[in-house]
Amino acid sequence: VAHFSRICQLLYEKGSELKETDAQRKMKGRAVLLGNQVFDAQFEWAEFQELSSAPPSMEAARAADALGLFPGYTQMQSDAISAYTQAYLRGPTTWVVLPRERWPPHWEKLGYSDPVVPLILALYGHPDAGGYWEEQCDTAVKACGWTDLKDSGWRSTYWHPREKALLVIYVDDFNLSAPVKSHDRLWADLMKRLNLEKPSAPDRFLGCYKRAFQCKAKDLEMILKNKPELYPRGKSKAEEGDPLPLSSLKEYRADTSVRGYMYDMEEYLTKNVERYLKDTGTKGPLKRVDTPFVDEAREPMGCTVLDDEAEPLTVKGKSSGKSTTAKAAVPASAYDDEQSSKPGPGFNTCAAGILMQNMYSSRMARNDTLRAVGHLSTHLTKWTRTEDAKLHRLMSYINASKGMRQVGFIGDTADKLSLALYADSDLAGDRRDCKSTSGIFLVLVGPQTFYPLGAISEKQTATSHSSPEAELVALNQAIKDEGIPALDLWSLILGRNDSNPLVLTLYENNQAAAQIVRTGKTPKLRHVKRVHGISISFLNDQYRKKLFTLSDCHPKAQAADLF
């Protein structure tokens, strides 16, 4: 079996979204295989092994960031030089046509017209190149004493048992956190087997800038004072939403030195806003708004469409070429904001691209927009003027809050740290089909520590009749998708075992739902066993096994309420 293709030379600007003065914005030349034009000897489309690369999760990168801030630890990052071509191409021989300017001089003398040569290295563009590079990288990393964590669901994430270090790899980007005394040695071992650039201080990883800072715990009390422990039920001031003082916590020390990161995606968000204005034809400037949400209470509850009030939006059908009319559930004029410029014409043709760009920033560092972006993404196939107004409000908020940064900091030793998992829901938050949304927030916490690790805002697939039902769905997802995977990773990082287990505290503000989790019984909601029975049984089973502790949380301290 033989494959045939061509080599193409590209010249492009890497980091074009960055400022012109940024050192990471530069011109690069690259030879690539035209992977969409690979044929076999019968001129049929070539079939490949479908070797897939496994990028790490954002939470793995956050874990590495947090570990690098531990006392006695440091963090550095590096890039693999021409990563894919450090691996050999295997499988059927691939013969390629070289650009004429790359021909050796003697080929011209030999009178060749269209010669081919075998492709030896896993060149960019080949469908299996990423998989071969990942195999090569994985073998080299393991030879240095690292253990992969893919069996625990943490792909491209490695742990060094002897040095207590964590390595996260994203294609050719290496992010390593280790004790200061062994950090240089670990990098030297990797560089013996892989061609890497000289390691440098953390800067930009996964498209997000990390700005390091150091201060006292008292400088961050505006964050620390939101601990649920400071809002105990039954305390009059706490019941009214006024927390107890931080000094009431036994282990809190205001003068403790803390180190942290600010996650900066302002440049990325600025580009998103500029694209929105260009693609939609909206006339700026976008004026300041305080939230990414319109007043959704104005929408009718359920699937009802008010035909006499709805404003039609004409959408050109792609398949038939005919025009169809979709009616908004509420007139767009109901969402006109006196403090915001008005949206341009229908956004249905460009909304998907705009939303997906914002989805990345929402997941990476701007969790405050997760719910708004996620909600709009569920309406991409049924877009109306209502969604136009909601997207306009979201982009106005992003434009007004570009300077906001997500902050995480570490001020405690490993033995004082634990995981806090917040879960919440909004009953019938989607007014069109009355489905709720689950909000989940995972944080590494300690007396002087607050480090966000992951967040989820996801529309529920089941319709709930009451808040306890919606809360149970959110709790189930929180434990299954965030809590259990985090326990596997952080038990390693913090050196916990069966004799000294890592504590996962699940914070729930709905006391009825919490009681159902503890007992596994729903005497007042007899139908719930039928529709949510698996979730209830799972939660009760894990609770009895002491996988997590369930703690009451005042609504004022419910961090997942944001989602």
Rosetta blueprint (number, residue, H / E / L):
1 V L
2 A E
3 H E
4 F E
5 S E
6 R E
7 I E
8 C E
9 Q E
10 L E
11 L E
12 Y E
13 E E
14 K E
15 G L
16 S L
17 E L
18 L L
19 K L
20 E L
21 T L
22 D L
23 A L
24 Q L
25 R L
26 K E
27 M E
28 K E
29 G E
30 R E
31 A E
32 V E
33 L E
34 L L
35 G L
36 N L
37 Q L
38 V L
39 F E
40 D E
41 A L
42 Q L
43 F L
44 E L
45 W E
46 A L
47 E L
48 F L
49 Q L
50 E L
51 L L
52 S L
53 S L
54 A L
55 P L
56 P L
57 S L
58 M H
59 E H
60 A H
61 A H
62 R H
63 A H
64 A H
65 D H
66 A H
67 L H
68 G H
69 L L
70 F L
71 P L
72 G L
73 Y E
74 T E
75 Q E
76 M E
77 Q E
78 S E
79 D E
80 A E
81 I L
82 S L
83 A L
84 Y H
85 T H
86 Q H
87 A L
88 Y E
89 L L
90 R L
91 G L
92 P L
93 T E
94 T E
95 W E
96 V E
97 V E
98 L L
99 P L
100 R H
101 E H
102 R H
103 W L
104 P L
105 P H
106 H H
107 W H
108 E H
109 K H
110 L H
111 G L
112 Y L
113 S L
114 D L
115 P L
116 V L
117 V E
118 P E
119 L L
120 I L
121 L E
122 A L
123 L L
124 Y L
125 G L
126 H L
127 P L
128 D L
129 A H
130 G H
131 G H
132 Y H
133 W H
134 E H
135 E H
136 Q H
137 C H
138 D H
139 T H
140 A H
141 V H
142 K H
143 A H
144 C L
145 G L
146 W L
147 T E
148 D E
149 L E
150 K H
151 D H
152 S H
153 G L
154 W E
155 R E
156 S E
157 T E
158 Y E
159 W E
160 H E
161 P L
162 R L
163 E L
164 K L
165 A E
166 L E
167 L E
168 V E
169 I E
170 Y E
171 V L
172 D L
173 D E
174 F E
175 N E
176 L E
177 S E
178 A E
179 P E
180 V H
181 K H
182 S H
183 H H
184 D H
185 R H
186 L H
187 W H
188 A H
189 D H
190 L H
191 M H
192 K H
193 R H
194 L L
195 N L
196 L E
197 E L
198 K L
199 P L
200 S E
201 A L
202 P L
203 D L
204 R E
205 F E
206 L L
207 G L
208 C E
209 Y E
210 K E
211 R E
212 A E
213 F E
214 Q E
215 C E
216 K E
217 A H
218 K H
219 D H
220 L H
221 E H
222 M H
223 I H
224 L H
225 K L
226 N L
227 K L
228 P H
229 E H
230 L H
231 Y L
232 P L
233 R L
234 G L
235 K L
236 S H
237 K H
238 A H
239 E H
240 E L
241 G L
242 D L
243 P L
244 L L
245 P L
246 L H
247 S H
248 S H
249 L L
250 K L
251 E L
252 Y L
253 R L
254 A L
255 D L
256 T L
257 S E
258 V E
259 R E
260 G E
261 Y E
262 M E
263 Y E
264 D E
265 M L
266 E H
267 E H
268 Y H
269 L H
270 T H
271 K H
272 N H
273 V H
274 E H
275 R H
276 Y H
277 L H
278 K H
279 D H
280 T H
281 G L
282 T L
283 K L
284 G L
285 P L
286 L L
287 K L
288 R L
289 V L
290 D L
291 T L
292 P L
293 F L
294 V L
295 D L
296 E H
297 A H
298 R H
299 E L
300 P L
301 M L
302 G L
303 C L
304 T L
305 V L
306 L L
307 D L
308 D L
309 E L
310 A L
311 E L
312 P E
313 L E
314 T E
315 V E
316 K E
317 G L
318 K L
319 S L
320 S L
321 G L
322 K L
323 S E
324 T E
325 T E
326 A E
327 K E
328 A L
329 A L
330 V L
331 P L
332 A H
333 S H
334 A H
335 Y H
336 D L
337 D L
338 E L
339 Q L
340 S L
341 S L
342 K L
343 P L
344 G L
345 P L
346 G L
347 F L
348 N L
349 T L
350 C L
351 A H
352 A H
353 G H
354 I H
355 L H
356 M H
357 Q H
358 N H
359 M H
360 Y H
361 S H
362 S H
363 R H
364 M H
365 A L
366 R L
367 N H
368 D H
369 T H
370 L H
371 R H
372 A H
373 V H
374 G H
375 H H
376 L H
377 S H
378 T L
379 H L
380 L H
381 T H
382 K H
383 W L
384 T L
385 R H
386 T H
387 E H
388 D H
389 A H
390 K H
391 L H
392 H H
393 R H
394 L H
395 M H
396 S H
397 Y H
398 I H
399 N H
400 A H
401 S L
402 K L
403 G L
404 M L
405 R L
406 Q E
407 V E
408 G E
409 F E
410 I E
411 G L
412 D L
413 T L
414 A H
415 D H
416 K H
417 L L
418 S E
419 L E
420 A E
421 L E
422 Y E
423 A E
424 D E
425 S E
426 D E
427 L E
428 A E
429 G E
430 D E
431 R L
432 R L
433 D L
434 C L
435 K E
436 S E
437 T E
438 S E
439 G E
440 I E
441 F E
442 L E
443 V E
444 L E
445 V E
446 G E
447 P L
448 Q L
449 T E
450 F E
451 Y E
452 P E
453 L E
454 G E
455 A E
456 I E
457 S E
458 E E
459 K E
460 Q L
461 T L
462 A L
463 T L
464 S L
465 H L
466 S L
467 S H
468 P H
469 E H
470 A H
471 E H
472 L H
473 V H
474 A H
475 L H
476 N H
477 Q H
478 A H
479 I H
480 K H
481 D H
482 E H
483 G H
484 I H
485 P H
486 A H
487 L H
488 D H
489 L H
490 W H
491 S H
492 L H
493 I H
494 L L
495 G L
496 R L
497 N E
498 D L
499 S L
500 N E
501 P L
502 L L
503 V L
504 L E
505 T E
506 L E
507 Y E
508 E E
509 N L
510 N L
511 Q H
512 A H
513 A H
514 A H
515 Q H
516 I H
517 V H
518 R H
519 T H
520 G L
521 K L
522 T L
523 P L
524 K L
525 L L
526 R L
527 H L
528 V H
529 K H
530 R H
531 V H
532 H H
533 G H
534 I H
535 S H
536 I H
537 S H
538 F H
539 L H
540 N H
541 D H
542 Q H
543 Y H
544 R H
545 K L
546 K L
547 L L
548 F L
549 T E
550 L E
551 S E
552 D E
553 C L
554 H L
555 P H
556 K H
557 A H
558 Q L
559 A H
560 A H
561 D H
562 L H
563 F L
